[in-house]
Amino acid sequence: MRIIIDKEICCGSGVCISVCPENAITLFDGKANLNEKKCDLDGLCIPACPHGAIGYEVEDSPGGCGF
């Protein structure tokens, strides 16, 4: 699982930046950018985004028994 930011929806308000305790989000060219190495996946930025541009992405896991 990881957090993703949809650049098409991001308005660049910076609210997500102010709520991120890890300072993992910055603005670049007027859009929020996530530093995944700093992100602790707490998701505080998700409800803070006024346009819903931030969310969790669940990576596909192998099917069956995991083999």
Buried (B, 14 or more C-beta within 10 A) or exposed (E): EEBEBBBEEBEBBBBBBEBBEBEBBBBEEEBBBBEEEEBEEEBEBBEBBEEEBBBEEEEEEEEEEEE
